[in-house]
Amino acid sequence: MAASLLRLHFHDCFGCDASVLLDDTPNFVGEKTAAPNLNSLRGFEVIDSIKTDLEFVCPETVSCADILAIAARDSVVLSGGLGWEVQMGRKDSLTASKESANNNIPGPNSDVATLAAKFQNVGLTLDDMVTLSGAHTLGKARCFTFNSRLNGNSNADADPNVNLDFIQSLQQLCTQSNANTTLADLDYKTPSVFDNQYFVNLLSGEGLLTSDQVLVTGDEGTRELVESYVDDPLAFLEEFKKSMLRMGSLLPATGENGEIRRNCRLPNNFNQ
């Protein structure tokens, strides 16, 4: 569940306003069915449970967006990473946008230029992008998100940037009949530990997604940062804290554009 809660916060940010938690209403289509989120996000019930407990003790005091930020931090800590002081005070959005989620969240086949542009559009740097990609030390991806790299059963035509033994293991895992449901670890060596192994894997040609492996094949600057995190594991953990704080402060809902929801799935003015 740690990876799922961390991913919820990531997919909410580029806004950090809990819009990702909203269900569809007659007034808008929410973000849960956007391409980057569909069959990818889970953990909503955990956030619901936390919110219910908080509302019982302190009604309309802690926003759903702040809960997401805290849950992400705690997930990192409980998986072996370093903690940080979460900046509180976010408000929850009044609406959500499937279109924005589709446009803003990087896809698994993105190249470095696309990744960098999406991060820079919201004020994050190239270094932030590489550092935050390190969150893929936790979690899984469905075979269909990287199947094109395997190119069926043809080893000769598979992605040349991927280690051949790694390709063969993935081909064995991702049979054609279950590519939509079978999951592979983003970091197959230490999948439940928050560490720098993700970056070690990249240098070995064992990045699961195209958007992972391009960090070492698509740009010299991103490769140098990957190499530095391989050489200094603590530097990655320290920089990850800083990048999470920057990401967590992006474009918060303020004033009349936000509220503290009583139910994270619905705006307060929605009549059920």
Secondary structure by P-SEA (a helix, b strand, c coil): caaaaaaaaaaaccccccccccccccccccccccccccccccaaaaaaaaaaaaaacccccccaaaaaaaaaaaaaaaacccccccccbbbbbccccaaaaaaccccccccaaaaaaaaaaacccaaaaaaaaccccccccccccccccccccccccccccccaaaaaaaaaaccccccccbbbbccccccccccaaaaaaaaacccccccccccccccaaaaaaaaaaaacaaaaaaaaaaaaaaaaaccccccccccccccccccccccc
